[in-house]
């Protein structure tokens, strides 16, 4: 649903197909107003699309954006608002989600980024490129890895069960989802977004 809706925005905002056209006074590889405006629109609308897709899947009514909230607070509002007149996000959760968004934005050259860049290199409209990147998340080795971590956390259950779970991992019963293989531990510990995620 989210991928299709994102792609459809390219038809709603037809001028986005010209986002890469040069405006008078722009240098050859520096794109001006059109691309920036499309980028801002994408960032704003993708949060709404993701929240609406979630609420649709859960059978909940849509919760519309609230311009008085931050970007992250607004996303939480659209995801979790129930009957209250004015949703007030938990500041700790809001900050944690903001850090998570930053870490995902700095995730370098992963599968979905590569797909989006490849599609964008053909000068397709940015909505189509983002939809292709979103489709890449469907694979079990990319976005599915996040689902495996959530399943693992559900299996662990509570904090008091973590030590026993780690003992089972060390005994070789299964691997710990969400962590790289032993051969990449040194590289992982040197990467700045992993350090930020530990805070």
Secondary structure as UniProt FT lines:
FT   HELIX           2..12
FT   HELIX           14..18
FT   TURN            19..20
FT   TURN            24..25
FT   TURN            28..29
FT   HELIX           33..58
FT   TURN            67..68
FT   HELIX           71..80
FT   HELIX           91..105
FT   HELIX           111..120
FT   TURN            121..123
FT   HELIX           126..136
FT   TURN            137..138
FT   TURN            140..142
FT   HELIX           143..156
FT   HELIX           159..161
FT   HELIX           162..170
FT   TURN            171..172
FT   TURN            177..178
FT   HELIX           182..184
FT   HELIX           185..190
FT   HELIX           192..198
//
